[in-house]
Amino acid sequence: MTWVIAWLLGLGTLAILGLLVVHLVVALVLIIPTWRICTRAGFSGALSFFHLVPLIGWLVVMAILAFSPWPNGEASSSGPGV
């Protein structure tokens, strides 16, 4: 009976480790484009490191970009393509 509990605990640890690896890969993929967006908007590029915070990091970054005034101003709708 104890081997079943040990096996389940080991399986849970493996699942948590897998989730951590997937989270880090996704966060690292998102850091580069978010860094560029933040610097173009006039914010510090280091803001993109919030993606490393599990579960709520991307919400923090998106909320800051969406609801705070951009230091470099908003993009105009009458750009060269319009």
N, C-alpha and C positions, 0 to 999 in steps of 0.2 A: 504493500500500500504506500509506503514512503517513496518508492521509486516513481510512482505515478505523480505524486505531488512534486517531486524533484524535476520530473520531466516537464510538467506543466509550467513550473517556475522558469525553467530553462527556455521553454518555448515563448513565454511572455517576454523574457529578456531579449530574445532574438527578435521578436516583433518590435519592441521598443527601439532597439538598435537599428533595425531596418527603417522605421519611421524617421529616426534622427538623420540617417544618411540621406533619405529622400528629401527631407526638409532642407538640409544643407545644400544639396545639389540645386534645388529649385531656388533657394535664396541667392546662391551665387550666380545663377543665370539671370535673376532679376536685378541684381545690384548694378551691373554696368548700364543698362538702359535707364534705370531710375537715376543714376548718378548724372547722366547726360541731361535728362529732363530737369532735374533740380538745378544744375548749373545754368542751363538756358533760361530758367525761370528766375534766376537770381538768388536761389538758396544755396546753402553749402551742400556740396556733393555727398558729404558724410551722412546726410540725412538718409541716404539709401541703405545704410547699415542697419536701419530698423527692420529690414527684411529678415535679419538673423534672429529676431525675437519671435519665438514660436506663437502661432495662432493669431496674435493681434498686431504684429509688426507691419504687415502690409496695410492694415486698416489705418494705422497711425500715419504712414507715409501718404496714403491717398487722401486722408482727411486734411492733412497740412496742405497738400497741393490743391485740394478742391476749395477749402474754406478760408484760406488766408490770402491777403493781397500779395501779389507777386512783386518783388522789388524791381524787376525789369519790365513790369507792365504786362497786360494781357496781349495775346496775339490778335492782330486785327483781322477782320473778315474780308477785307479788300486787299488781299495779298496778290502776288504776281500771277497766281493761277486763276484768279477770279476775273 
